[in-house]
Amino acid sequence: MTSPVKFHPGQVFATPGAIALGVDLTPYLDRHVRGDWGEMLGFEDILANENALANGERLLSKYEVRPGVAIYVITEWNRQVTTVLLPEEY
């Protein structure tokens, strides 16, 4: 069963580095808006995201798209923009 959407991402952008990976980013965006923050965040970041849902703060997810390659998905506090980027582009 799929979790319900917890927030709307607004406009979605991807950086050149994320696009150059050549992977479908849609599954990661879908996980992000459903509150699946990825398998690569620590407890403090997960807790911060859960609090951010209630307090209107920035949301951050981190996903491994293939071994040794990760992406961030960041939604701004106002939920108007979500960006997919490489950690080194942050």
Buried (B, 14 or more C-beta within 10 A) or exposed (E): EEEEEBBEBEEBEBBEBBEEBEBEBEEBBBBBBBBBBBEBBEEEBBEBBBEBEEEEBEBBBBBEBEEEEBBBBBBBEEBEBBBBBBEEEE
